Amino acid sequence: MDVKIVNFPQTRVAALEHHGHPALEHESIKKLIAWRLENNIKPSPAHRNYGVHFNNPHTVNPIDYRVDLCISVDEPIATNSYGVINKVIPALRCAHLRHYGARENITAAQYLCEEWLATSGEQLGDFPLIFHYVNVGPQVPEAEMITDVYLPLAP
């Protein structure tokens, strides 16, 4: 796999924190989409979609699962009834790998964390794994989904 070391830029995001069973994540995604539609924020280079994954849904106790579902924004967002809040993904030095296909099992993340890191000479940074969902929406077939995976590294 073609792992690259990149500098992830500081990114202001509107975030919905999902805590709890991974099977209920789709409910949080629906809330974020409803907020996005209400605010007329369309997917674009200015409004990218991210997941900040604090743990692995396949190995963590489901009640301890956490992911921040995020949309990049230029300005702070207003308080709202959806629970979407302002956050910042900091500038980070990361290992980057692109994943093609369904998002239920992102093998690029597994490879970076379980194989590449151990042999790379790099050390894990102090920020969670970041997924950039390059293309989103119900019109995107699973086979055509693209997810960029960023594994934060020590400076």
N, C-alpha and C positions, 0 to 999 in steps of 0.2 A: 504494500500500500504506500502511496505517495504522501508521506507526512511532511508538512512544512511548518517551520517556526515562523509565526507572524505576530504582529502587534495589533491586538484588538483595540479599536478606539473607544474612548469613553463615550457612552451612549445613554442619553436620557430616555427613560421608558415609562410608559403607563403600564402598571403591573397589577395583575390579579393573583393573589397568593392562594394556591390550592394546597390544603392540608387534608390528608386523609386518603382513603382507599383510591388506588390508581384507576379502578373501574369507574369512579365517579368524576374523573378528570374532565370527561366530555361535558358535564354539567357546568363546570367552571369555564370551559372554552365557550359554551353557549352564552354565558353571561358577558364574557369579554367581547364576543362578536356583537351582541346586542348593544353594548356600550359603544363599540366602534361604529356601528350603523347609525346610532342616535347622534353621534358626533361627526358623521360624514367623513370618517377617516378610512380611505381606501388603501389596500395593500399597494405599496410602491417603494422605490428606493428610499424615500423620506420616511416611510412608515413600515419598517421591517418587522417581522414576527420572530420572537425569541422564546425559548424555554430555558430557564435557569434551574438546573436539576440538582437539588441538594442531596439526593440519594438515588439508589437504583431501585426502580419499582419491582424488579424481579427478585431482589434479595432482602429488602427492608420489610419490617413488619408493616402491613398496610396502613395501620393507624398512624405510623410515623412518616409516611411518604409525604414529600413536599416538593413542589415545583412552582416557580413564579412564571406565569404566562404573561408575556410582555409584547408591547408594540412600541417601536421607537417613535418619539415625538420631539418636536422642536422646542416647545414651550411647556411649562408646567400645566397640568390638567386641573380642572376644578373638582371640588368634592362632589361625589355623585352617589346615587343609590345602589350602584352595582358593586361597590367595594373596590373599584379600580383606584390605585394610588400612584403617586410619583415615586420613582426610584431611579437609581443610576447604576449602570453596569460600568465599573471603572476601566480605565485603560489597563490592559493586561498583555503580558507576553504569553503566547499560547502555542500549543501544538494544534495544527489544523488538519482535518481530514474530511473529505466530502463523502456523503452516503447517498446512494441512489436506491429508491424503492420505499416500501411501506415504512411507517414510523413506529410500528408496534415493537420492533426489535432492531434498533439502530446498531448494526454490527460495527460500524466505525468507532462508536463510543467504547464498545467492549474491547476492540482491538487496542485503542489508545490507552485505556486504563489497565488492561490486564496483560498486554504483551509489549507494546511499544515502550511504555514508560520504564519498565524494568530493565530494558536493554539500551535505552537512549543516553544514559548518563545525565539525564535531566531529573529535577526534583519537582514534585507536585506543588503548585501554588496554593494560596489560601482563599480561593474563590471557587464556587461550584462550577461544574460542567455547563457549558453554554451550547444550546442548539439554535442555529439560525435556520428557520423554516423558509427556504428560498422561494418556494412556490406553495401557495395555500389555496384552499377553497374546494367546494364540492365538485368542481369541474376538473380537478387534477386527478387523473387515474393514479392508483398506488404505484404502478410501475414507473411513472414519470415524476414522482415526488423527489425533491432534492433537499437534503438537510446538511448544512455545514456544521461540523462538530468542532468546538474549541475547548481544549483541555488547558486550563490555566497552569502556568509553570512558575517556579520560583524565579525571581529577577536575576 
